[in-house]
Amino acid sequence: MNGPDPRSQSPQDEADSPPPTRAHGSLYTDDDAGGFGGRVRHALAWRYGSQIAAQVITWVSTLMVVRLLEPSDYGLFAMSQVVLAALAFMNGWGFANSLVQEAEIDRRKVGQVFALLLLLNGTLAVAQFLIAPLAADYYGEPIVADMLRVQAVLFLTTPFIALPSALLSREIAFRSQGVANMAGAVTGAVSALTLAWMDFGVWALVYAPILAFSARAIVLTATSRLLVWPVFDFRGAGAMVSYGGAMTVVQLLWIVQSQSDIFIAGRVFEPYDLGLYSEALFLTLIVTGRFLPPLNDVAFPVYAEMHKQGRPLGDYFVRTLRAVALVTAPIYIGLALTAPEAIGTVFGEKWLPMAPIVAGLAVVMPAMALQIVCAPATNATGHARISVYSGLIGAVVFPACFLVGIASGPFGLVQAWWVAAPTLLIATLVMTLPIVGVGAMQFLRAIFPAAVGCLAMALAVTGLRMILPDWPAFLRLIAFATAGAATYAAVMWFGWRALVDESLALIRRRPLSVPKPGDRIQTTSG
């Protein structure tokens, strides 16, 4: 199984989503009477804990399946995923999430959302079924049509996932969602492994997500006690449609930016080359796509509360950027330095041609990480248009760069990332820094320690590579990783220990713990 595509959801989604609210609309905080804050923390622990557990299951399964399938299988699968993503932005998740924002809901509102989800996703399933031959002709791969026809079933599960998820989120019932996520992860992992072992080839990647989504839908529907009939009379649903429509526009821009490379390359590359590139991108986007959104989820309410109190955001914003740089930069630079050994050890020798692509992509991913964490600050201060502008820039720059880079093959797409990602970061910073009251030099000082540490790490690993004997790949990987981590840790320990402690404390900050009037921004956990 290819695993969840970190590009399938905008990294801004979690930060832009409203925090859970009471019926009267106030934030749940640690100060709620009757120990309610403890209930919220327990629910959020289920949310994040189950998410991490589900991801671990999925990734372990993915790494095992990768060894059983061929790169060309993943190339064909990537082609179908572009079509799915192009349609999925209209699947109505934003309309379902509008129920979380509403001060009060009734059976009619729930029924209206249910009806809208059924209409939208039924239409999308039919549309995908009909355009499947056109997509196959575009790619020159007839099997893509068959894959898309089967994958249309995924849309039919969406209403029974999106609506129960929204209702459970409104009730702060993340335990039920956690159980559903685990059920889907286990079902998908077992299905993918079984089908790959039975030589189903690319169809293991097609059937496993369908079974996983179905299992998740069944558990969510049962635990949410979804006992409403769809209401196809949409009078009075204006607020729901407005909110959902806005989220759909933002998601559309993200889809254009994040899927344009496969859309463009799929028509030119052979499935083998496309499979190498798509899996390399999947691997390098894991950190930005899965681990940064929770940090945004914490930062958003903090920025919002500070803005309401009239307090400057600059100091907290700089600390957030520094924390992201200190943590993500060494991960990505380390991956770039050890790509051949890491790919050979984890994916197997048949995937070694992917190593240069992974290394090239990993070098530029710190820029994407920094760009992603800018959105909560502008959204929390009422400048949500910055997210739209940033999305527009990404939706123009990335496809343009890919169109140019495609002539040089898979590594040409890597070079396109080298141009597009820094360009998007610079554009986002130009719009964001004045709003939060941070200067360019403050930004550079924030990322300087991470840059120095990564440079020292690169020198250490490169020097060790020159003198290390020709050991097996996994031993070389251990040696390089140990040397690189030790060097980076030493630079941070002796050069900027206080900043490291501060950044780690910021990352560990409990969700929904926001500064109160008169408080200083704490630099310790909790």
N, C-alpha and C positions, 0 to 999 in steps of 0.2 A: 504493500500500500504506500502510495506516495506521501501519505500523512497530510495534515491540514496545511494548506497553503498559507503561509504568513501574509501573502499579498491579497488574500481573498477578502480582507476586511481592512478598512482604513485604520491606521494606527491612531487616528484622532477619535475614533468612535467611542471608546470608553471614556475619554476625557470629556467629550461633548455630551454624553448621555447624562441626564439629570440624576443626582443621587437619590436613593430611596427616600420617600416622603411619607409623613402622616397624612391623614385625610385633610387636615387643615393646612398642609404644605410646609411644615417646619422640618428642619434637618434632624435626623436622629443623631444624638451626640452622647458622649459619656455622661452628660449631666441629666439625662432623662430620668424621671422618677421611677421607682420600683425596679431598679436594676435593668432597665431596658437597654442601656448601653452595652451591658454584658451580653444580652441576647443578640444585639447587632454584631458585636465582635465575634460571637460564636458562629453566626450565619456567614459572616465574611470569611472566617477561617475555613468553613466548608467550601465556600466559593473558590478561594484561591488554592486551598489544599487539594480539592478534587480536580481543579484545572491542572495543577502541576502533575498529579498522579496520572490523569488521563493523557497528558502530553508525554510522560515517560513511557507509558504503555504503547502509545502510538509510535513514538520514535524508535523504541526497541523493535517493534514489529516492522517498521519501515526499513531499518538497517538489515533485518533478517531477510525481508522480501527482496531488497535490492540485490542481495547476493544470488537470489534465485531467478530474477528476471534480467532482461537485457536493456541496455540504454535505449534501443529503438522502441521498446514498450513504453518507456517513460516519455519519449518524444511524441508518440501517438496520443498518449494520455494528456500531455500538455496542450496539444492541439484542441482536444475536446474541452479542456478546462477554460480556454479563452472564450468559447461560445457560451459555456455555462455562466462565466463571470459577466459577460456582456449582457446577459438576460437577468441574472440574479439581482442586479442592483434595483430592479423593479419588483422584487418579491414581497414588499410590504412590511418588512421588519420595522421600518420607521413608524408605520401606522400602528403596529402592535405596541411599540414603546410609548406611544402617546398616552396609553392607559396609565402608565407610571406617573406621567406628569399631571394627569387630571386630579383635581381636588376630590371629586366624588365620581364614582362610576356606578352604573346600574346594568341590568341584564340587556337593556336595549343597546347601550354603547358597546358592550362586549359582543353582542350579536352583530352589530354593524361592522366591527373590526373583523370578526370571524367571516362574515360574508365577503368583505373586501379582500381578505387573504385568499379565500377560496376562488374568487373571480380572477384575481391577479395571477395566482400560481397555476390555476387551470389553463388560463390563456397562455402563460409562459410555457407550460408543458406542451400544449398543442403547437405553439410557434416553434419550439425547438424541434419537435418531431417533423414539422414541415420543412424547416430550413436545413435539416441534416444533410440532404443531398447537395445543397449549394455549398455548405461548409466543406464537404468531402471533395467537391470539384475544386474549390479554392486551394485546398492543401494538396490535391492530387493523390489522396489516400482514401480509397473507397471504404475501408473499414471504419473510418471516422464517422460515416453516416450511421452505421449500425450501432456504434458506441453512443452517439448522441440520442438516438431513438430510445435506447434503454435508459440512459441517464436522465431522460425527461421525467422519469418517475420521482427523482429527487424533489422536484417542485411540488409534487403532490403531498410530500411529507411536511413541507414548510408550515402550513397553517397549524398543524398539530404540534409544532415545536415553538413557533414564534409567539402564538397567543398564550399557551400555558406558561411559557417563560416570563412573559410580561406580567401575568397575573401573580405568579409566584414571587417575582421581584417586588411587586407592589406590597406583598405581605411579608417581605424580608425572609422568604422561605428558600434560602439558598441550599439547604441540605437536600431538598428534593431535587433541585437542579443538579447538585453534585452527584447524586445517585444516578440521575439520567445520563449525565456526561460520562460517568464511569461505565454504565451499561453500553452506551454507544461505542466507547473506546475499546472495551473488551470484545464486543461483537465484531467491530471492524478489524481489530488486530487478528483475532482467531480466523475470521473469514478470509482475510488477505493471505495469511500464512498457509491456510489449508488449500485455497485455490491455487496459489503460486506453487505449492508443493505438488499439486496434481496437474501441473503444466497447463494451466489456463492462460498463461501469458498475460497480455494486456487486460484481459477480461477479469483478472483478479483485482486490478485497480479500478475497474468499472463496478463490479458487483459489491465489493467490500464497503464502499461509502453508502450505497443504497441500503444495505443491511444495517449499517451503523446508524444512519439517520432514522430508519424505521424503528429500531430498538429505542432510540432516544425519544422519538415521538410517542411511542406506546407508554413509556414510563412517565413522561411529562404529562400526558393527557390523563393518565390514571391518578397521579398524585395531586394534580391541580383540580380534580373533580370538575372537569369542563363539561357542564351539563346545560348548554345553551344552544338554541337553534340559530342559524344565521339569519340576520335581519337585512334584507336587501333594499329597505327604505332608508336612504342615507340623509334624509332631512335632519338638520341639527348636528351634522358631523363636520362642520367647517373647520373647527380648531384641529381636529384629528388630521384632516386632509392637509391643512396648512403645514403642520409640524412634519408630517410624514413626507410631504413634497420637498421641504427644505433639506431634510436628511437624504432624500433620494438624489438631489442635485449634487450634494457634496460627495456622495458615494459614486456617482457617475464620473465625476472628475478623477477620483482616485482609481477607478477601474481603467479609465483611459491611460493614466500614467503607468499603472502597475502591470497591465496586460498587453501593452502595445508591442513589447519586445517579442513575445511569443507569436502574436498575431502577424507581425511583419516577418519574423524569421521562419514561421511555419510554412510559408509559401516558397521559401528559398532553400532552407536546410533539409537535409535528409533526416529521417526520424532519429538516427543514431546521434548526429551532432546536436539536434534539438534536445534530445534526452540528456546529453552531457550538460548542456547549458542550463536546462530547467532544473536539474537536480543540484547543480552547483549553486544556483540562485536560491533554491529552497533551503539549502544548508546554511548559506551565509545570511539569509534574512530571518533566521530563527530568533536571534537575540532582539532585533529591532521589532519584529512582528509579534513576539509572544511575551517578552519580558519587560519591554518598555511601557506598554499600555497600563499595567498596574501602577507604575510610578506616576504616569499622567493622572490616573484615577485618584491618587493621593494629592498631587499638586493642584488639581483643579479647585477643590473646595478651599484649600489654603489660600490660593490667589484670590478667590472670590470673597472670602471673609476679610482678607487684608484690604481689598479694594473697597468694600463696604465701610470699613473703618477709616478710610482715607489715608492708609499707611502706604509708603512706597514699596513696590514689589522688587526693586532692583537687587537687593541683597539676597533674597530667597531665590530669585531667578538665576543669579550667578552661581549660587551654591548648587542648584539643580544641574546646571550645565557642567559644572566641575565634577559632580558625582557621576554623571553619565559618561563624561570623558574618561575619568579615572577607572571606571569599571569596564566599559565597552571597548575602548581603544586597545588595551592589552589583549583582550580576547580575540579581536579581529586581526591585529597585527601578528599575534602568535599563530593564528590559523594560517595567515599568509606565509609565514616563515616555515611552517611545518606541513604545508598542504600535501606534498607527495607522500610523506610518511603517514599522515593522518588518513588520507584517502585509501592508501594501500592497506592499512591496518583495519579500518572500519568498513570500507565498502568492498574491498577485494581488488585484485590486480586488474580485472577487466575494466575497472572504473578509473585507472590511473590517468588516462587522457583528460580526465576532468580536473586534475590537480592544478594546471596553470590557470584554468578559468576560476576555480575557487580562490586561488591566491590573488588574482587580479581583482575580483569582486570584493574580497575581504579588506583590501587596502582602502577602499573608498567608503565602506559601510559606516565608519565612525561619523562621517559627514551626515549620513542619513539619520543616524541616531540623534545627533544634535538637532537636526531639523525637526524631527518628530516631537521633541519635548518642548517646542516653542508654542504649540497650539494652546495648551491650557492657560497660559498667561494672557494671551490676547482674547480668548473666548471669555475668560472670567471677568475681564474688564469691559465687556460690552463691545469688543472689536472683532466680532465673529467674522466680519467680512474679510479679515486678514486670512482666515483659513480658506475662504473661497478664492481670494486672489492667489494664494499659494498653490491651491489646487489647479487653478487655471494655468499658472506658470508651469507646473509639473506636467500638466496634460498637453502642453505645447512643446516644451523643451525635450522631454524624454523621447516622444515619438520621432521628433526631428533628428535627434542624435542617433537613434536606432536606424533610421532610414539611411543615414550616412555610413554608419558603422557596419551595416549588414554586408557590405561588399567585401569586408575582410574576414568573413566567417564568424564562428562563435567568439573568438577573441576580439573581433571588431565590436561586438555588443558590449564586451567588458570595457573597451576603450570609450564607448559611448557613455557608460556609467561614470567613467572618470571625469567626463565633462559635465554631464547632466546633474549628478548628485551635488557637487560643489556649487554649481550655478544655482540650484534650488535652495541650498543652504544660505548662500549669500543673499539671495533675494528675500528669503524669509527673515533673515537677521536685519536687513535694511528696514523692513516694515515693522519688525517686532521690537528691536532695541530702543527706539525712541519712545515707544509706548510704555515700556517698563522702566525707563530711565537709566539705561545702561549704555556706556560708551563702547566704541570698538576696542579700545585698549583694555577695558575691563574684561571684555570677552576673551581677548587674546591671553590675558593673564590667567583667566580661569582654566584654559585648556593647556597652558604652558607646562605644568607639571606632568600631565599625561604624555605630552609630546616628548619631553626629555626622557621619561621612563621608557617609552616605546623605542626611542632611538637607541638607548643603552641596551635594551633587550635585543634589538635587531643586530647590533654589533656583536653581542655575546653569542647569539645563535649562529650568525654567519661565520664568526671565528671558529666556533666549535665544529661546524660543518666541514671546514677546511682540514681539520686535523683528526676527525673521528674516523675510525676504521669502518669498513663496509659491513656493518652489522645488519641483522634483519630489521625490517621496517619498524616493527613495534618497539624494538630496543632503541633505535635511533629517535623515535618519537618521544619515548620516555626521557632520553637524555636531553633532547632539545627543549622539551616542555619544562623539565626541571631547571635547566640552565636559564631559560628565558624568564620563568616565573621568579626564580631566586634573584635574578638581576633586577627585574622590575620592582620586586618587593624591597630590595635593598635601597634602590634609589628613592622610593617613596618613604621608607622608614627613616633614612638619614637626612633626606632633603625636605620632605613635606609631611611628616607624621601627623601633625595636627589637622591638616586638610583631609588626610585619609580617614581619620577618626570621625571628623565632621561629616564627610560624604557618606560613609557607611551608616552613620546614625540617621542621616536624612533618608536614605533608601529604606531603612528599617522602620521609619515612622509609621505608626498605626494609621490605617485608613480612617477618615472622618475625624481625626484629631486636628482641630483647626485652632489657630491662635485666638485668644480671647482679648478683649480690650485691656490694654496695659501690659500684656505679656510681651516678653521678648521672644524672638524665634529661637526655639530650643535647638540645640545641636546634639542632643542625646535621645536615644530611643524612648518613645512614649512621652 
